[in-house]
Amino acid sequence: MPTTALDKTVGQNSATAQAVARAGLTLIYPTREELTDRMPSAPLADESILIFTDARTQRDCPTCEPAPAIAPTALQDILLRLYGPAATGQLAPSQIGS
């Protein structure tokens, strides 16, 4: 394939790449049953969630501006992306706070 065509083909088969990656995974520990017991369930439609985040700031260097290690709403944003109105609809933005 000529290199001039790479920009049109790179990233076009992400579904195939994900399928290959999933097929190559091997669960060694815990067992599938133990994993099911340990993983929390997805939020239920009638649940309210409150997330407490360490909001202390840190500096990457002495002259760098202080910034939080994790954004105060990072977990909330992830939950809404996975379970919010644009995803499964199990979680409304009004049900979660950070």
N, C-alpha and C positions, 0 to 999 in steps of 0.2 A: 504494500500500500504506500503510495507516495506521502511524504510528510505533509504536504499541503492539504491533504484530506483529513489529517488527524483532528483538527479543531471541530470537524463535523461529526466525528465518530466517538471521541472520548466522552464518556459519561452517558452514552445513549443506551447502554445495556445494564443499568444499575439493578434492575429486577433480576436479571440473570446472575449478576455478581452476588447479590444477596442470597439467591437460591443456592449457589455453589458454596457460599460461606456457611449457610445453615446446614447443608448436607455434610460439611466437614467438621461440624462440632461434635464433641463427645463429652457427655456428662459423666465424670468419674465419681465425684462426691459432692454433695449428698445424693442419695438415690432420688429418683423422680418423685417417689411418695414422700420422702422427707422434705424435699424442696417445696412441694405443695403445702405441707404443714407449716413451713417456715415463712412463706411469702404472704404478706398481707393481701387482703382482698382489695379490689378496686372500690373507690368510694361509692356509697349507696346514695340514691337520689334524695333521701330525707336526712342525710348527715350534714352537719356543719363542721368545718375544719378551720382550726386556728393554728398558724405556724409561727413559732418563735425562732428568730434567726439572730445569731451573734452579729451585731452591727458595728463592732469595733473596727476601726480602720487600721491599715498597715501601709508601710511604704516599701516599694521595691528597691529603692536606693535612698541615700540621705537627702538628695535634692528632689526626689520625686514627690508628687502630690499624694497625700494619703487617700486611700480608697478602700472600700470594704472588700474582704476576701471573697465574699459571695454577696450578690445583690440582695437586699432585703426581701424582694418579691420573686427571687429566682425559683424557689420551689413552687410557689403559687402559680407562676407562669407555666412551669412544666406540667403541673396537675391540670390546669385549664387547657393546655395544648393536647394532653392525652385524653382527658375526660370531659372537657367543656363543650359548649354548644356547637363548635365547629368540628368536634370529634365524636365521642359516643353520646354526648348529651346527658351524661350521668351527673354532672356537676355544673351548677350555675355560678357565675361570678359572685353573686350575692351570698353564696354558701361558704366562701373561703376568704380568709383574711390573714394578713401577714403583719 
